[in-house]
Amino acid sequence: YKDFGSFHKLSNFVIMGNSGVGKSTAIKHIILSEFMKGTKILVIDPESEYREMCFNLNGDWINAAGGSAGMINPLQVRPSPRDEEQETDCLYQDEGCGLNDLALHMKNLEIFFSLYIPSITDMQRAVLKKCLIELYRQFGIVWETDISVLKPEEFPVFSDLYRLVREKAERGKDRQVYADLDLLLYDLAEGADSFIWNGASSITDGRVGDNRNGSITVLDTNALQETGDHIKRTQYFNILTWCWEQISRDRQERVLLICDEAYLMIDRFVPQSLVYLRNVMKRARKYEGALAIISHSIVDFLSSSIRQYGQALLDIPCYKVLMGTDGKNLKETTGLYDLTEAEQELLLARKRGHALFMAGAKRLHINFEIPEYKMMYMGKGGGR
């Protein structure tokens, strides 16, 4: 199937399949098709599979595990797209569509801290929010501030937040709750995690330093794989909020976001992160953007505590590419998509390069045939 990916209008898609069935090659085939059409490509890459292809396309490879060259400051308030009044699928439906940039970002920070500190209490969360508002005020940032005119260096970082909390722990009321927050925030400001999050953002508009062209940006998170799950999920959410800014800032620019190994973004104890991902998928089409969910197993998205959100990520995409699988995953896939016996046998065969392609109500058995010139750009990461 040589022309897959040549969409007149970008659409969300999902690709599922076990290791070794040609999933990585199919994804790169689609990326190259969109790249040649001028689409801006963003890739969240947990396995360093896209690094060589990124360099071959003269793109930007970013070590998103932190450091001065790949810092995305979670405390930097990002301009939010202005929802039209008639829109019903706002990013945060429970709050309506009229929130300003700082108010929307405070909601993102609630998710950030819930992911990073799963044990945070309601009291600690409330005090932390109060400190954040005071900190932004110290930097001249209030509810009405026009965020778009500020530079990355004009936003606070975690060492600033830590300093403020320490001051309140040493003098003032409710010293104990501030002392507890002091301990919880230490790693972010001065400990091991400070190398990931404590610093001004060095990535702007998909560019680092003397950027080459920014047409394809790979955010490599491979160095995070040896860290704790809470750190991985927190950084993936932080990256996703940055990617949403890239998608939504220009309604005329085609942007495709590839979320490889998407199961790493799931935390069944903090479903808000999955809700955010689902809402981004629902809204991307209004900004000439699209989201691609790539993973090994549908089962990861269908845990009872997150099913209502995880299933939406599998249902919403117009295009679905189901590659070889078996066992419980095949059973869940069959139930979710109401597969026929013939379609189940196709997936069970696990033939490399073969897939069940679903486009709306149409279902096709396809075989990916990759042109030789594309293979030259793909590199050796992932499958061969």
Secondary structure, DSSP 8 states (H G I E B T S, - for coil): -TTTT--SS---EEEE--TTSSHHHHHHHHHHHHHHTT-EEEEEETTS-SHHHHHHTT-EEEETT-STTS---TTS--------TT-S--TTGGG-S---HHHHHHHHHHHHHHHH-TT--HHHHHHHHHHHHHHHHHTT--TT--GGG--GGGS--HHHHHHHHHHHHHSSS-HHHHHHHHHHHHHHHTSTTHHHHSS---EETTEESS-S--SEEEEE-GGGTTS-HHHHHHHHHHHHHHHHHHHHS-TTS-EEEEETTGGGG--TT-THHHHHHHHHHHHHGGGTEEEEEEES-GGGG--TTTHHHHHHHHHS-SEEEEE---HHHHHHHHHHHT--HHHHHHHHHT-TTEEEEEETTEEEEEE----HHHHHHH-SSS--
